[in-house]
Amino acid sequence: MTTAPALEATGLTQEYRHRPALRDCSFRLPAGRVCALVGPNGAGKSTLLALAAGLLRPTSGTVRVLGTDPASARARVAYVSQDKPLYPQLTVAQTLRLGDELNPGRWDAATADALTAPLDRDVRVRALSGGQRTRLALALALAKRPELLLLDEPMADLDPLARHQLTGALMADAADRGTTVVMSSHVIAELEGACDHLLLLDGGRIRLGGAVDDVLAAHALLTGPAADPDALAPYTVVESRTTGRQLTALARPAAGTAETPRAAPEGWRAAEPTLEELLLAHLRSPGAPALLAPDTAPAAEAAVTA
């Protein structure tokens, strides 16, 4: 496995007909992480994954994969897109045989067989349900034994049981092999238990990035009297809500202050937010300053930008 960042972007911009899908994105993802890529529809998640997979060429800026350019890393990367393109005329068995032939020396037949065990090998792809095609596409990706696995909404058409089973298989494989995984999803609860790293995209920009524990620890839910909003002056307030006489704010220390997230002002209470509370607050407050934890900021320097 490489010791270089699994994925690194510098000033990455992608435009479609002069409309930006990504704007000046800079971040680095350490190898071996399982990264949740989250954001609203149209945020640029699919574009970022396609750039990492080498399917698009950026309008400006650079993206590096496993220490090299995406084209050079292609044999070590597996990508499952939202539409999961497969050859409809092939059977399940023929599809797996093709995967074997296209990945000489890397193919793990045991993994492919285990993930496709519920499927009839003689059925053609066009006759499979959406969930069955997802299972087959994930089997092709994992059996390639990639160093970087890129997944764009991989579980969207699975029932809850199949989603749970396949997520477990993905995480077990990542743990066994040290695979870096970048998984886009709208189901925050699904990501919370599986991912240890976070990238939040909104409006084509990186809003949050870093190890999940570090990003959560950098924030606090502060609750206190609504009549005393000045007590929050040492903090950057991402979002605040007033209910009666009580104010609740998701906040982090303002730049240059000595406050810590858990050091609540006198008369206030502090609690650690859940991942869902954190993400929803940032999505509802697009003007809040961005935050990149040290291991995610380019050149290993923390960056806080407007």
Secondary structure as UniProt FT lines:
FT   STRAND          7..16
FT   TURN            17..18
FT   STRAND          19..29
FT   TURN            31..32
FT   STRAND          34..38
FT   TURN            41..42
FT   HELIX           45..52
FT   TURN            53..54
FT   STRAND          60..65
FT   TURN            66..67
FT   TURN            70..73
FT   HELIX           74..76
FT   STRAND          77..80
FT   TURN            82..83
FT   TURN            88..89
FT   HELIX           92..102
FT   TURN            104..106
FT   HELIX           109..115
FT   TURN            116..118
FT   TURN            121..122
FT   HELIX           125..127
FT   HELIX           130..143
FT   STRAND          148..152
FT   TURN            154..157
FT   HELIX           160..177
FT   STRAND          180..184
FT   HELIX           188..192
FT   TURN            193..194
FT   STRAND          197..202
FT   TURN            203..204
FT   STRAND          205..211
FT   HELIX           212..217
FT   STRAND          220..225
FT   TURN            226..227
FT   HELIX           229..232
FT   TURN            233..234
FT   STRAND          235..243
FT   TURN            244..245
FT   STRAND          246..253
FT   TURN            255..256
FT   TURN            261..262
FT   TURN            266..267
FT   STRAND          269..271
FT   HELIX           275..284
FT   TURN            286..287
FT   STRAND          291..292
FT   TURN            294..296
FT   HELIX           298..300
//
